[in-house]
Amino acid sequence: MAQTTPNHTQTVSGWAAHDASGEITPYVFKRRENGINDVTIEILYCGMCHTDIHHVKNDWGITMYPVVPGHEITGIITKVGSNVRKFKIGDKVGVGCLAATCLECEFCKDSQENYCDQVQLTYNGIFWDGSITYGGYSKMLVADHRYVVHVPDSLPMDAAAPLLCAGITVYAPMKDQNLLEAGAAAKYIGVVGLGGLGHVAVKFAKAFGHHVTVISTSPSKEKEARERLGADDFLISTDIEQMKAKKRTLDFIVNTVSAKHSLGPLLELLKVNGTLVIVGAPDKPLDLPSFPIIFGKRVVKGSMTGSIKETQEMMDLCGQRNITCDIEVVQTDQINEALDRLAKNDVKYRFVIDIAGKSSS
């Protein structure tokens, strides 16, 4: 569709899946010319998200093939439109999940455009001109400047890339609970799942002095949770006695797990009036028993990525406090292998593709 749009005249090299096998192969396609509100970005790095797996395999039944994944993008601006004031050529920038919104609804006007009901994503979305959006598994991106953020000079471009999705996805609900404010009272925070999202959540929580409990199905992750990331406690979610012993001890839980599971045991860990936020996206419904909610006056809520304003706040915070993602850099000819390993959670903690080929293999 995008190839036939009149102003899509820039030829771009990228990597795409063409069917539900999910195999990624080199793909040459067209992007639009840089418009008055656009910036053109030479992509240096792109993180790999579990969402990429769901899209390339059409797990959610919404994929428009060919699909060029990638929404954890860092790069350098090479062109700016005439209406763009906050960016200039040479700036280090990032692009996350959002490509377009309506700009007119209450959410867009309140800097919560990620909840606009017309939100279109960086890939597998429909842009304002009717074209299908293609993501960061490509050499270049043209993005509306309103959905682009600055990357602080102090952050390495490769380790900063996953902040654009994994980082903001846990930052937003933690900020919403007033957990990421200087001088805020220390709380007892649970992080479910120690993967791409979970490890950043631990870093954010520890940076603000909170007591952090990692909750996992993998006993092998205890050492890295405590020694590498500074977690204060570790629970095996399948150990009934361990879980019972920690009933009503946590103020807040962020649940990053993207596989089907029951929320009941997790809810029992919360104090009365505690909150559990779901940011993982299982492809099947979660089990949600009513009694732990009723008898603990607990809240279960969801959170979708974050706004551009929040994303810039997060990037600036990470720059000030030297918070980055723990990554494994892969080359473009290793994308399929990395996706297979990602599906098995065989990464600590985020794969990042060296799009520009600036690192050695």
Buried (B, 14 or more C-beta within 10 A) or exposed (E): EBEEBEEBEBEBEBBBBBEEEBBBEEBEBBBBBBBEBBBBBBBBBBBBBBBBBBBBBBBEEEBBBBBBBBBBBBBBBBBBBEEBEEBEEEBBBBBBBBBBBBEEBEBBEEEBBBBBEBBBBBBBBBBBEEBBBBBBBBBBBBBBBBBBBBBBEEBEBBBBBBBBBBBBBBBBBBBBBEBBEEEEEEBBBBBBBBBBBBBBBBBBBBBBEBBBBBBBBBEEBBEBBBEBBEBBBBBBBEEEEEBEEBBEBBBBBBBBBBEEBEBBBBBBBBBEEBBBBBBBBEEEEBEBEEEBBEEBEBBBEEBEBBBBBBBBBBBBBBBEEEBBBBBBBBBBEBBBEBBEBBEEBEBBBBBBBBBBEEEEE
